[in-house]
Amino acid sequence: MRRIRIQLRAELMLLARNGEQLLLTLIIPILLLGFFGSVDVLPSADMEPIQIQFLTPGVLAIAIMSSSMVSLGIATGFERSYLVLKRLGATPLTRSELVIAKILSVFTVQLIQAIILLSLGLALGWQPGGSTWPLAIVVVLFGTSAFAGIGLILAGQLRAEINLAAQNGLYLVLLLLGGMVIPRDSLPDFLSNAVQGLPSTALADLLRSTLNGDNAGLVVPCAVLAAWGIIAPAIAARRFRWS
């Protein structure tokens, strides 16, 4: 635990000094929620404007994916390229401890993200429902674990430049198909059913259910997100290469 705690502190200090990562993980989601929550631009499946009830949990899901997968994955890929991780590999820190420390650093950032985005959502008219916010915290934790695992799998296997392109490409696909800002009902039926297995879809659905107070149909997205949240980090820890 001591090695994880030391590495966690180092990860948070590096993140605080990286303006590009802060832009991706915090400022962009705030701009998305502020803009789309203030204007009627995106139509829902029944051609009515998307309401803030749909948008607030969806943008929070985007923020989680951005910080967990893209920001963490790209930064880790360049750390491998610059041989930073190779030096860490010569210390007593294990691959599993490195993965855990990185996931915990992202989760810490996401607590700040959630406070800011949910506060902005409230200001724009979002109305939370029910008393399932403790479950929402568990959802965020599993979502963080899932996307961080995916990001670290790519970062631990690919060259930095290829990893950069892969992270951004995967991010775009999951953003468009995951029902975060575009309702899944607007997709063709076969595609709408297929994307239920994506971690982005499960995360967005669960955040809307837990934050808006609609607890129906949680079994499938819970199973999907739990599977991704357990399997992806395990693969990352096993397959991660220091250099």
Order of alpha helices (4+ residues) and beta strands (2+ residues): alpha-alpha-alpha-alpha-alpha-alpha-alpha-alpha-alpha-alpha-alpha-alpha
